[in-house]
Amino acid sequence: MSRRVVFSAVSLLALACAMGAHANEAAPAQDDAGVSKVVVTAAPYAVSADNLTASVAIVDRTDLDLAPPTGLGDLLSGMPGVRSTAFGAGASRPVVRGLAGPRVQVLTNGVGQIDASALSPDHQVATDPGEAERIEVLRGPAALAYGGSAIGGVINIIDDRIASRAPDGGYSGRLLASGATGDDSYAVSGAIHAAVGPLVLTLDGLKREADDYEIPVFAESRRLLASEGETAEGGGGKLANTAVELEAIGAGVSYVGADGFIGVSVKKTDTSYGVPGHAHEEEGAEEEGPVTIGLTQTRIDLRGEYNKAIGPFAKVRLSAGHADYKHTEFEGDAVGTRFMSDGYEGRVELVQAERGGWKGAVGVQGLRRNFDAQGDEAYVPRTKITEYGAFTQQRVEKAGWGYEGGLRIDYRDLDSLKGQADFTNVSGSLGVFARPSDAVFFGLAVSRNSRAPTEAELYAEGPHVATRGFEIGNPNLDAETAWSVEATAHYSGERLSADLHLFTARYDGFIDLRPTGAEQDGLAVYDYVQTKADFRGFEVETRYRAWRKADQSLTLEASGDFVRGATDLGPPARIPSYSVTGRAIYDARFWTARVEARRVGEQDRVAQGELATDAYTTLNASLAWKPKGNGQLRVFLDGRNLTDEEVREHASFLKDIAPSAGRSIRAGVAYRF
């Protein structure tokens, strides 16, 4: 099988060379820096956000400074099409269009995390959003270049630890410090880049601490209490076991020359957090202490780019990472289960020189990861995972229209103590787009994506208290395949801009975790099964500049999303309801003020054994003072959930025993130099 992938990689490389051979002189490749809002995760070549058939969003450092210091899922939740697994304050992964876990690929600078966060919702992503310079979110199976694990979407956390260019003036950096009520938290972070001849040295660090957060209601939902024949007495106060401590420190060095850069970095992450509701509740069992998780990861990354023509290619990019990850669950003071993941991943991209509006790239990717779990809840056996992949993406832009396509072939081998399985998957996409004017863009894309099962889906057997079930894998699972269609419309006028995405996806062999009705070790038994499934929905965003005078403006924004899932076995679990968000932004030379209201609907279309979730409305507001008038220094005040609303995220396993935080006020200062 590995020979087949190698042969496929060579074939794709030869195809790209043949496509470029008709031109004797290669036109110079377009400089990425010269394209506004380039989305690097969408394709190896430069494509701006308003020219994509994919649904994409970008969170830059300015937004990250004002965002509360929290997990990745909670940070991105509220973006159209994105929610959070909301497993307390310490662990949250993004839920994209109703899909989570192994169907949403979380990357660092284009390569995987090499952690255990996709295995369970109580496992934290090993890269904190506070380290990022930019986060790119691709919703749906748009990022073909990243393989089957991107069948639901891609989140790429991009840092600047390995500098690709020398800082202006020889040095640059950033500082951020903030504190908040509600959980008595504080966070500090910073980074500095310094040029020493052709070398650029980088040092960055992050530290945040938070106590148990406050909630406005009783921890258990009224629906859960009613199902147990109980009613809430009192309510509010602190949600026990939601404290978080996190430290991350990194350093990098890169050589920056006229023809590109190459560099290496190292980062150490050390965090400890509580897991609410993660207690053993078997009848007659001795009560155990609260469960906390201690996570450490040491990660080494290598990145480089060579910007000099090699045959038909204008540049070559290299990204690689090695990580050693350990995750220990403590039951009170006693060591419970330990999860370990170590390995490396790398990818090479060859970007073709643009010729007459034709751009493209080919690439190869490889992964070797060792996973192990030890302890009473080691429900997944030791597994060695090997992956190879080869891909190409091509795009042709004509006057007013164009087309694009991609192909990826993957091989995945899982060798565990319980058995061995290998899969060869083929994914592809075709799209057409039209630009009738500079302001209007229409796109239509069809894709087929294939995902190999994970080690848990194949080999799990044991109690998984995070999901409150006894999970049993199925070693006979086939690959999961999805056919999807997405229609896109962008409008960028002088005062109004809008973005609309309509999507539908049909899954063959959708891997689902379903209750059997049996019990084991006091837990409901769940089997991994395969079924047919359909997902459909939309995302919409609008922005209107209502007023402008000199250096002052008032902008109104609105967004909404909806997703509906169905399988042959009934509705899938934890599919979020619709959301609608409205926002007003006043911007002046020295001040920026924002007010936001968000409505999330009731979800009563539920899976077997799942309770409905009430609707809620939240109100957020922020005020930032820019003393120098240019945003280099900002002093800010940010209020979240100002009406102290009861918020229960339907996508969370803990929604009925651990609501999200109540009212919180955060103050801080951000400085860039």
C-alpha positions as CSV (number, residue, x, y, z in Angstrom):
1,M,0.0,0.0,0.0
2,S,2.8,2.4,0.8
3,R,4.2,1.8,-2.7
4,R,0.9,2.7,-4.2
5,V,1.0,6.1,-2.4
6,V,4.6,6.7,-3.4
7,F,3.6,5.9,-7.0
8,S,0.6,8.2,-6.7
9,A,2.9,11.0,-5.4
10,V,5.3,10.6,-8.3
11,S,2.3,10.6,-10.7
12,L,0.9,13.8,-9.3
13,L,4.3,15.5,-9.5
14,A,4.7,14.4,-13.1
15,L,1.2,15.6,-13.9
16,A,2.0,19.1,-12.5
17,C,5.3,19.2,-14.5
18,A,3.5,18.2,-17.7
19,M,0.8,20.8,-17.2
20,G,3.5,23.5,-17.0
21,A,5.8,22.2,-19.8
22,H,3.9,24.0,-22.5
23,A,5.4,27.4,-21.4
24,N,9.0,28.2,-22.1
25,E,9.1,31.1,-19.8
26,A,7.5,31.0,-16.4
27,A,5.7,34.2,-15.4
28,P,6.8,35.3,-11.9
29,A,4.7,33.8,-9.2
30,Q,2.4,36.2,-7.4
31,D,3.8,37.4,-4.1
32,D,1.6,36.1,-1.3
33,A,2.1,39.4,0.6
34,G,0.6,41.2,-2.4
35,V,-2.8,39.6,-2.0
36,S,-5.1,40.9,0.6
37,K,-6.6,38.5,3.1
38,V,-4.7,35.5,1.7
39,V,-6.0,32.3,3.3
40,V,-2.9,30.0,3.5
41,T,-4.9,27.0,4.7
42,A,-7.2,27.0,1.7
43,A,-4.4,26.1,-0.8
44,P,-0.6,26.2,-1.1
45,Y,-0.8,29.0,-3.6
46,A,-2.2,32.5,-2.9
47,V,-6.0,32.9,-2.9
48,S,-7.7,35.8,-1.2
49,A,-10.8,35.2,1.1
50,D,-13.2,36.8,-1.3
51,N,-12.2,34.5,-4.2
52,L,-12.8,31.2,-2.4
53,T,-15.6,28.7,-3.0
54,A,-15.0,27.5,0.5
55,S,-16.5,28.9,3.7
56,V,-13.6,30.6,5.6
57,A,-13.0,32.9,8.5
58,I,-9.9,34.6,9.9
59,V,-9.1,35.6,13.5
60,D,-6.1,37.9,13.6
61,R,-4.0,39.1,16.6
62,T,-6.1,42.2,17.0
63,D,-9.2,40.0,17.6
64,L,-7.2,37.6,19.8
65,D,-6.1,40.4,22.2
66,L,-9.7,41.3,22.9
67,A,-11.0,37.7,23.1
68,P,-11.1,36.1,26.5
69,P,-8.2,33.7,27.3
70,T,-9.9,30.3,26.9
71,G,-9.7,27.0,25.0
72,L,-9.8,26.8,21.2
73,G,-13.4,25.7,20.9
74,D,-14.8,28.3,23.2
75,L,-12.7,31.0,21.5
76,L,-14.2,30.2,18.0
77,S,-17.7,29.4,19.2
78,G,-20.2,32.0,17.9
79,M,-18.5,32.2,14.5
80,P,-21.1,31.1,11.9
81,G,-21.0,27.3,11.6
82,V,-18.8,26.8,14.7
83,R,-19.7,25.8,18.2
84,S,-17.7,24.3,21.1
85,T,-17.5,21.0,22.9
86,A,-17.5,23.1,26.1
87,F,-16.1,20.5,28.4
88,G,-15.5,23.0,31.3
89,A,-13.0,25.9,31.1
90,G,-10.0,23.6,30.5
91,A,-11.0,21.6,27.4
92,S,-12.9,22.7,24.3
93,R,-12.6,21.7,20.7
94,P,-14.4,23.3,17.8
95,V,-17.6,21.7,16.5
96,V,-17.9,22.6,12.8
97,R,-21.3,22.3,11.0
98,G,-22.3,19.8,13.7
99,L,-19.2,17.6,13.3
100,A,-16.5,17.3,16.0
101,G,-13.6,15.1,17.1
102,P,-11.6,13.3,14.4
103,R,-13.7,15.0,11.6
104,V,-12.3,18.4,12.4
105,Q,-8.5,18.7,11.8
106,V,-6.7,21.1,14.2
107,L,-3.3,22.1,12.9
108,T,-0.3,24.2,14.0
109,N,1.3,25.9,11.0
110,G,-0.2,23.3,8.6
111,V,0.8,20.1,10.5
112,G,-1.1,18.1,13.1
113,Q,-1.1,18.6,16.9
114,I,0.2,15.0,17.6
115,D,-1.9,15.1,20.8
116,A,-4.9,13.2,22.1
117,S,-7.5,16.0,21.9
118,A,-9.5,14.3,19.1
119,L,-9.9,11.2,21.2
120,S,-12.1,12.6,23.9
121,P,-13.9,15.9,24.6
122,D,-12.2,16.2,28.0
123,H,-8.8,16.4,26.3
124,Q,-7.4,19.8,25.8
125,V,-5.8,20.9,22.4
126,A,-2.1,21.1,23.1
127,T,-1.7,24.6,21.4
128,D,-3.4,27.5,23.1
129,P,-5.0,30.3,21.0
130,G,-3.0,32.8,23.0
131,E,0.1,31.6,21.1
132,A,-1.3,32.4,17.7
133,E,-0.7,35.4,15.5
134,R,-3.6,34.2,13.3
135,I,-6.2,31.4,13.3
136,E,-7.8,30.3,10.0
137,V,-11.1,28.4,10.0
138,L,-12.3,26.4,7.0
139,R,-15.8,25.1,7.4
140,G,-16.7,21.9,5.4
141,P,-14.5,19.6,3.4
142,A,-12.7,22.5,1.7
143,A,-9.1,21.9,2.7
144,L,-8.4,18.9,0.5
145,A,-4.7,19.2,1.0
146,Y,-5.0,18.1,4.6
147,G,-6.6,14.7,4.1
148,G,-9.5,12.7,5.4
149,S,-9.4,14.1,8.9
150,A,-10.5,17.4,7.4
151,I,-13.8,15.9,6.3
152,G,-15.7,18.4,8.6
153,G,-13.3,21.3,8.5
154,V,-9.8,22.6,9.3
155,I,-8.6,24.9,12.1
156,N,-5.1,26.1,11.5
157,I,-3.3,27.9,14.4
158,I,-0.6,30.0,12.8
159,D,2.2,31.4,15.1
160,D,5.2,33.4,14.2
161,R,7.8,31.5,16.3
162,I,9.7,30.7,13.1
163,A,10.0,34.1,11.3
164,S,9.7,34.2,7.6
165,R,11.1,37.7,7.3
166,A,13.2,40.1,9.3
167,P,11.3,42.5,11.5
168,D,11.3,46.2,10.4
169,G,13.8,48.2,12.4
170,G,15.5,45.0,13.6
171,Y,13.0,44.0,16.3
172,S,9.3,43.7,16.9
173,G,7.1,42.2,19.6
174,R,3.8,42.2,21.5
175,L,2.6,42.2,25.1
176,L,-0.8,41.4,26.6
177,A,-2.0,41.4,30.1
178,S,-5.6,41.1,31.4
179,G,-7.7,40.1,34.4
180,A,-11.3,39.1,34.7
181,T,-14.1,38.7,37.2
182,G,-16.3,35.7,37.2
183,D,-13.4,33.3,37.6
184,D,-10.8,35.6,39.2
185,S,-8.5,35.0,36.3
186,Y,-5.5,36.6,34.8
187,A,-3.5,36.1,31.7
188,V,-0.2,37.5,30.4
189,S,1.6,36.7,27.1
190,G,4.3,38.2,25.0
191,A,6.6,37.6,22.1
192,I,9.7,39.3,20.7
193,H,11.6,39.0,17.4
194,A,15.1,40.3,17.0
195,A,17.3,40.2,13.8
196,V,21.0,39.4,14.2
197,G,22.4,39.6,10.7
198,P,20.5,37.1,8.5
199,L,19.2,35.3,11.7
200,V,15.9,36.2,13.4
201,L,15.5,35.1,17.0
202,T,12.1,34.6,18.6
203,L,11.1,34.2,22.2
204,D,7.5,33.9,23.4
205,G,5.6,32.9,26.5
206,L,2.1,32.6,27.9
207,K,0.7,32.1,31.4
208,R,-2.9,32.1,32.5
209,E,-4.7,31.1,35.7
210,A,-8.4,30.9,36.5
211,D,-10.4,29.8,39.5
212,D,-13.7,27.9,39.3
213,Y,-16.1,30.1,37.3
214,E,-19.4,31.5,38.4
215,I,-22.7,30.3,37.0
216,P,-26.1,32.0,37.3
217,V,-28.2,28.9,37.9
218,F,-28.1,25.4,39.5
219,A,-25.5,23.2,37.8
220,E,-28.0,20.6,36.7
221,S,-30.5,21.6,34.0
222,R,-34.2,21.8,34.8
223,R,-34.8,19.1,32.2
224,L,-32.3,16.7,33.9
225,L,-33.7,17.4,37.3
226,A,-37.3,16.8,36.1
227,S,-36.2,13.5,34.5
228,E,-34.9,12.5,37.9
229,G,-38.0,13.7,39.7
230,E,-36.2,16.6,41.4
231,T,-36.3,20.3,41.4
232,A,-33.6,22.9,41.9
233,E,-33.2,24.5,45.2
234,G,-31.2,27.7,45.2
235,G,-28.8,28.1,42.3
236,G,-25.8,30.1,41.1
237,G,-22.4,30.3,42.7
238,K,-19.2,28.6,41.5
239,L,-19.1,25.6,39.2
240,A,-16.8,23.2,41.1
241,N,-13.7,21.9,39.5
242,T,-13.4,24.3,36.6
243,A,-10.1,26.0,37.5
244,V,-7.3,26.2,34.9
245,E,-3.5,26.8,35.0
246,L,-1.5,27.0,31.8
247,E,2.1,27.9,30.9
248,A,3.7,27.7,27.5
249,I,7.1,29.0,26.5
250,G,8.7,28.8,23.1
251,A,11.8,29.9,21.2
252,G,12.8,29.9,17.5
253,V,15.6,30.8,15.2
254,S,15.4,31.2,11.4
255,Y,17.7,32.1,8.6
256,V,16.1,34.7,6.3
257,G,17.7,35.3,2.9
258,A,16.8,36.7,-0.4
259,D,15.5,33.4,-1.7
260,G,13.4,32.3,1.4
261,F,13.9,31.2,4.9
262,I,14.4,28.1,7.1
263,G,14.1,27.8,10.8
264,V,13.5,25.6,13.9
265,S,11.5,26.2,17.1
266,V,10.8,24.4,20.3
267,K,7.9,24.9,22.7
268,K,7.0,23.4,26.1
269,T,3.3,23.4,27.3
270,D,2.4,22.6,30.8
271,T,-1.3,22.8,31.9
272,S,-3.6,21.6,34.7
273,Y,-7.4,21.9,34.7
274,G,-10.4,20.5,36.3
275,V,-13.1,18.4,34.6
276,P,-16.6,19.1,36.0
277,G,-18.9,16.2,36.4
278,H,-16.1,13.8,35.5
279,A,-16.6,11.6,38.6
280,H,-17.2,7.9,39.0
281,E,-20.9,7.4,40.0
282,E,-21.3,3.6,40.0
283,E,-23.7,2.5,42.6
284,G,-22.0,1.4,45.8
285,A,-18.6,2.7,44.6
286,E,-16.5,4.6,47.1
287,E,-16.7,8.3,46.3
288,E,-13.5,9.6,44.6
289,G,-12.0,13.0,44.5
290,P,-12.5,15.4,41.7
291,V,-10.8,14.6,38.4
292,T,-8.1,17.0,37.2
293,I,-5.9,16.6,34.2
294,G,-2.2,17.5,33.9
295,L,-1.0,17.9,30.3
296,T,2.6,18.4,29.1
297,Q,3.9,18.5,25.6
298,T,7.3,19.3,24.1
299,R,7.2,20.2,20.5
300,I,9.9,20.8,17.9
301,D,9.0,22.4,14.5
302,L,10.9,22.9,11.3
303,R,9.7,25.2,8.6
304,G,11.2,26.7,5.5
305,E,10.4,28.1,2.0
306,Y,12.7,28.4,-1.0
307,N,11.5,31.1,-3.5
308,K,13.5,30.3,-6.6
309,A,12.3,28.6,-9.7
310,I,12.9,24.8,-10.0
311,G,11.6,23.7,-13.4
312,P,7.9,24.5,-13.5
313,F,7.8,25.3,-9.7
314,A,8.2,28.8,-8.3
315,K,8.7,27.8,-4.7
316,V,9.1,24.9,-2.3
317,R,7.6,24.8,1.2
318,L,8.5,22.5,4.1
319,S,6.7,22.0,7.4
320,A,7.5,19.3,10.0
321,G,6.9,18.8,13.6
322,H,7.8,16.3,16.4
323,A,5.9,16.2,19.7
324,D,6.1,14.2,22.9
325,Y,2.7,14.5,24.7
326,K,1.7,13.2,28.1
327,H,-1.8,13.6,29.7
328,T,-2.5,12.3,33.2
329,E,-5.9,12.1,34.8
330,F,-5.8,12.5,38.6
331,E,-8.6,11.2,40.8
332,G,-8.1,13.4,43.8
333,D,-4.4,13.0,44.6
334,A,-4.2,9.5,43.0
335,V,-2.9,9.0,39.5
336,G,-5.7,7.5,37.3
337,T,-5.3,7.0,33.6
338,R,-2.4,8.3,31.5
339,F,-2.5,9.0,27.8
340,M,0.7,9.3,25.8
341,S,1.2,10.3,22.2
342,D,4.5,10.9,20.5
343,G,5.5,11.1,16.8
344,Y,6.2,13.3,13.9
345,E,4.5,14.7,10.9
346,G,5.8,16.5,7.8
347,R,4.7,17.9,4.5
348,V,6.4,19.3,1.4
349,E,4.6,21.5,-1.1
350,L,5.8,22.5,-4.5
351,V,4.0,25.6,-5.8
352,Q,3.8,26.0,-9.5
353,A,4.7,29.3,-11.2
354,E,1.6,31.1,-12.3
355,R,1.0,31.1,-16.0
356,G,-1.8,33.1,-17.5
357,G,-4.1,32.8,-14.5
358,W,-3.2,29.2,-13.9
359,K,-1.8,28.4,-10.5
360,G,-1.4,25.1,-8.7
361,A,0.7,22.9,-6.4
362,V,1.6,19.3,-5.6
363,G,2.6,17.9,-2.2
364,V,3.3,14.9,-0.1
365,Q,2.7,14.4,3.6
366,G,3.7,11.7,6.2
367,L,2.9,10.9,9.8
368,R,4.1,8.4,12.3
369,R,2.5,8.5,15.8
370,N,2.6,6.2,18.8
371,F,-0.4,6.3,21.1
372,D,-0.7,4.5,24.4
373,A,-3.0,4.6,27.5
374,Q,-2.5,3.1,30.9
375,G,-4.9,2.8,33.8
376,D,-8.4,1.8,34.7
377,E,-10.0,4.0,31.9
378,A,-7.4,3.0,29.2
379,Y,-10.3,2.1,26.9
380,V,-8.2,2.4,23.7
381,P,-5.2,0.0,23.3
382,R,-1.6,1.0,22.4
383,T,-1.6,1.8,18.7
384,K,1.0,2.8,16.1
385,I,-0.4,5.0,13.4
386,T,1.3,5.5,10.0
387,E,0.0,7.8,7.3
388,Y,1.2,8.8,3.8
389,G,-0.5,11.2,1.5
390,A,0.0,12.9,-1.9
391,F,-2.1,15.7,-3.3
392,T,-2.5,18.3,-6.0
393,Q,-4.6,21.4,-6.2
394,Q,-5.1,23.4,-9.4
395,R,-6.9,26.7,-10.2
396,V,-7.5,28.5,-13.4
397,E,-8.7,32.1,-13.4
398,K,-10.1,33.6,-16.6
399,A,-11.6,37.0,-17.3
400,G,-14.7,36.9,-15.1
401,W,-14.7,33.2,-14.3
402,G,-12.6,30.2,-13.6
403,Y,-12.4,26.6,-12.3
404,E,-10.5,24.6,-9.8
405,G,-9.9,21.0,-8.7
406,G,-7.9,18.8,-6.4
407,L,-7.1,15.2,-5.7
408,R,-5.6,13.5,-2.7
409,I,-4.7,9.9,-2.0
410,D,-4.1,8.7,1.5
411,Y,-2.8,5.5,3.1
412,R,-3.4,4.9,6.8
413,D,-2.2,2.0,8.8
414,L,-3.2,1.3,12.5
415,D,-1.3,-1.4,14.3
416,S,-2.6,-2.0,17.8
417,L,-2.5,-4.7,20.5
418,K,-6.0,-5.7,19.4
419,G,-5.4,-6.0,15.6
420,Q,-4.2,-4.3,12.5
421,A,-6.1,-2.4,9.8
422,D,-5.1,-0.3,6.8
423,F,-7.1,2.0,4.5
424,T,-6.4,3.7,1.2
425,N,-8.6,6.6,0.6
426,V,-9.2,8.9,-2.4
427,S,-10.6,12.4,-2.0
428,G,-11.3,14.9,-4.8
429,S,-13.0,18.2,-5.6
430,L,-14.2,20.2,-8.6
431,G,-15.4,23.8,-8.5
432,V,-16.4,26.6,-10.8
433,F,-16.7,30.3,-10.1
434,A,-17.8,33.5,-11.7
435,R,-17.0,37.1,-11.0
436,P,-19.5,39.2,-13.0
437,S,-18.0,42.4,-11.5
438,D,-15.2,43.3,-9.0
439,A,-17.9,43.3,-6.2
440,V,-19.6,40.0,-7.0
441,F,-18.4,36.4,-6.7
442,F,-20.4,33.1,-7.2
443,G,-19.0,29.6,-6.7
444,L,-20.1,26.0,-6.8
445,A,-18.0,23.1,-5.6
446,V,-18.5,19.4,-5.5
447,S,-16.3,17.2,-3.4
448,R,-15.8,13.6,-2.3
449,N,-13.9,13.0,0.9
450,S,-12.9,9.8,2.5
451,R,-11.8,9.3,6.1
452,A,-10.3,6.2,7.7
453,P,-11.6,5.2,11.2
454,T,-9.6,6.2,14.2
455,E,-8.0,3.9,16.8
456,A,-11.0,4.5,19.2
457,E,-13.6,3.8,16.5
458,L,-11.9,0.5,15.7
459,Y,-10.5,-0.8,19.0
460,A,-12.1,0.9,22.0
461,E,-13.4,-1.3,24.7
462,G,-13.9,0.0,28.2
463,P,-15.4,2.8,30.4
464,H,-15.1,6.3,29.0
465,V,-16.4,8.5,31.8
466,A,-16.1,11.7,29.7
467,T,-18.9,10.5,27.5
468,R,-20.6,8.7,30.4
469,G,-20.5,5.4,28.5
470,F,-18.8,2.0,28.1
471,E,-17.6,2.3,24.5
472,I,-17.0,-0.7,22.2
473,G,-15.2,-0.2,18.9
474,N,-15.7,-2.2,15.7
475,P,-12.6,-3.5,13.9
476,N,-14.6,-4.2,10.8
477,L,-15.5,-0.6,10.1
478,D,-14.9,0.7,6.6
479,A,-13.8,4.1,5.6
480,E,-16.3,6.9,5.9
481,T,-17.1,8.7,2.6
482,A,-18.9,12.0,2.1
483,W,-20.2,13.6,-1.1
484,S,-20.8,17.3,-0.6
485,V,-22.0,20.3,-2.6
486,E,-21.4,23.9,-1.5
487,A,-22.7,27.1,-3.2
488,T,-21.0,30.4,-2.4
489,A,-21.9,34.0,-2.9
490,H,-19.7,37.0,-2.0
491,Y,-20.6,40.7,-2.4
492,S,-18.1,43.5,-1.5
493,G,-19.6,46.9,-2.1
494,E,-18.5,50.3,-1.0
495,R,-20.7,50.2,2.1
496,L,-22.2,46.7,2.1
497,S,-20.5,43.3,2.1
498,A,-22.1,39.9,2.4
499,D,-21.1,36.2,2.4
500,L,-23.5,33.3,1.9
501,H,-22.8,29.5,1.9
502,L,-25.3,26.8,1.3
503,F,-24.1,23.2,1.8
504,T,-25.3,19.6,1.8
505,A,-23.3,16.5,2.5
506,R,-24.3,12.8,2.2
507,Y,-22.3,10.3,4.1
508,D,-21.9,6.6,3.2
509,G,-20.6,4.6,6.2
510,F,-21.0,7.5,8.7
511,I,-19.4,6.3,11.9
512,D,-21.7,6.9,14.9
513,L,-21.6,6.0,18.6
514,R,-25.0,4.6,19.5
515,P,-26.4,3.2,22.8
516,T,-27.2,-0.5,22.8
517,G,-29.6,-0.4,25.8
518,A,-27.2,-2.6,27.9
519,E,-25.1,-1.6,30.9
520,Q,-21.6,-2.5,32.0
521,D,-19.7,-1.3,35.0
522,G,-22.6,0.9,35.8
523,L,-22.4,2.7,32.5
524,A,-24.6,2.6,29.4
525,V,-22.9,0.5,26.6
526,Y,-22.3,2.3,23.3
527,D,-21.2,0.7,20.0
528,Y,-19.5,2.3,17.1
529,V,-21.7,1.6,14.1
530,Q,-21.9,2.7,10.4
531,T,-25.0,4.2,8.8
532,K,-26.0,6.6,6.1
533,A,-26.2,10.3,7.1
534,D,-27.2,13.6,5.6
535,F,-26.1,17.1,6.8
536,R,-27.3,20.3,5.3
537,G,-27.4,24.0,6.3
538,F,-26.2,27.5,5.7
539,E,-24.0,30.3,7.0
540,V,-24.5,34.0,6.3
541,E,-22.6,37.1,7.2
542,T,-23.3,40.7,6.4
543,R,-21.5,44.0,7.1
544,Y,-22.9,47.5,6.5
545,R,-21.1,50.8,7.1
546,A,-24.0,52.9,8.2
547,W,-22.2,56.1,8.8
548,R,-18.7,57.6,8.3
549,K,-17.3,61.0,8.9
550,A,-13.6,61.8,8.9
551,D,-11.9,59.2,11.1
552,Q,-15.2,58.0,12.7
553,S,-17.6,55.3,11.5
554,L,-20.5,53.1,12.6
555,T,-20.7,49.6,11.2
556,L,-23.5,47.1,11.6
557,E,-22.9,43.4,11.3
558,A,-25.3,40.4,11.3
559,S,-24.7,36.7,10.9
560,G,-26.5,33.4,11.2
561,D,-26.1,29.7,10.8
562,F,-28.2,26.5,10.7
563,V,-27.3,22.8,10.4
564,R,-29.5,19.8,10.4
565,G,-28.3,16.2,10.5
566,A,-30.1,12.9,9.9
567,T,-29.1,9.3,9.9
568,D,-30.8,6.0,9.2
569,L,-30.8,5.4,12.9
570,G,-32.4,8.8,13.7
571,P,-30.9,12.2,14.5
572,P,-27.2,12.2,15.4
573,A,-26.4,13.4,18.9
574,R,-25.3,16.9,19.9
575,I,-26.3,18.8,16.7
576,P,-26.5,22.5,17.6
577,S,-29.5,24.6,16.9
578,Y,-29.6,27.8,14.7
579,S,-27.9,31.0,15.9
580,V,-28.4,34.7,14.9
581,T,-25.9,37.4,15.9
582,G,-26.2,41.2,15.6
583,R,-23.3,43.6,16.3
584,A,-22.7,47.4,16.2
585,I,-19.2,48.8,16.0
586,Y,-18.2,52.4,16.6
587,D,-14.7,53.2,15.5
588,A,-12.8,56.5,16.0
589,R,-9.2,57.5,16.1
590,F,-8.9,57.0,19.8
591,W,-11.8,54.7,20.6
592,T,-13.5,51.5,19.4
593,A,-16.8,50.3,21.0
594,R,-18.7,47.1,20.2
595,V,-22.1,45.8,21.3
596,E,-23.2,42.3,20.4
597,A,-26.4,40.3,20.9
598,R,-26.6,36.6,20.1
599,R,-29.6,34.3,20.0
600,V,-29.2,30.5,20.0
601,G,-32.4,28.5,19.5
602,E,-33.9,25.6,21.4
603,Q,-32.8,22.2,20.2
604,D,-35.5,19.6,20.6
605,R,-34.6,17.4,17.7
606,V,-32.5,15.0,19.7
607,A,-30.9,11.6,19.6
608,Q,-31.8,8.6,21.7
609,G,-31.1,9.2,25.3
610,E,-30.4,12.9,24.8
611,L,-32.3,15.8,26.4
612,A,-33.5,18.9,24.6
613,T,-31.7,22.2,25.2
614,D,-33.3,25.6,25.9
615,A,-32.8,28.7,23.8
616,Y,-30.7,31.6,25.2
617,T,-29.7,35.1,24.3
618,T,-26.4,36.7,25.4
619,L,-25.2,40.3,25.4
620,N,-21.5,41.2,25.0
621,A,-19.9,44.6,24.9
622,S,-16.3,46.0,24.7
623,L,-14.5,49.3,24.8
624,A,-10.9,49.9,23.6
625,W,-8.9,53.1,24.1
626,K,-6.1,53.7,21.7
627,P,-4.0,56.5,23.3
628,K,-1.7,56.9,20.3
629,G,-4.6,56.7,17.8
630,N,-3.0,53.9,15.8
631,G,-3.9,50.8,17.8
632,Q,-0.3,50.1,18.7
633,L,-1.3,50.5,22.4
634,R,-4.8,49.5,23.5
635,V,-6.4,49.6,26.9
636,F,-9.6,47.6,26.8
637,L,-12.7,46.7,28.9
638,D,-14.7,43.6,27.7
639,G,-18.0,42.3,29.2
640,R,-19.3,38.8,28.4
641,N,-22.8,37.5,29.0
642,L,-23.7,40.8,30.7
643,T,-27.3,39.7,31.4
644,D,-26.0,36.6,33.3
645,E,-28.0,34.2,31.0
646,E,-28.1,30.5,31.5
647,V,-26.1,29.1,28.6
648,R,-26.0,25.4,27.8
649,E,-24.2,24.4,24.6
650,H,-26.1,21.5,23.0
651,A,-22.9,20.2,21.4
652,S,-21.4,19.6,24.8
653,F,-21.5,16.2,26.6
654,L,-21.8,18.2,29.9
655,K,-24.6,20.5,28.9
656,D,-27.0,19.2,31.5
657,I,-24.6,19.2,34.5
658,A,-22.2,22.1,33.6
659,P,-23.5,25.3,32.1
660,S,-21.2,27.9,30.6
661,A,-19.9,30.8,32.6
662,G,-22.1,33.7,33.7
663,R,-21.4,37.4,33.6
664,S,-17.7,38.3,33.4
665,I,-15.9,41.7,33.1
666,R,-12.3,41.7,31.7
667,A,-9.8,44.6,31.6
668,G,-6.4,44.6,30.0
669,V,-3.8,46.2,27.9
670,A,-2.2,45.2,24.6
671,Y,0.9,46.6,23.1
672,R,2.7,46.0,19.8
673,F,6.1,47.3,18.9
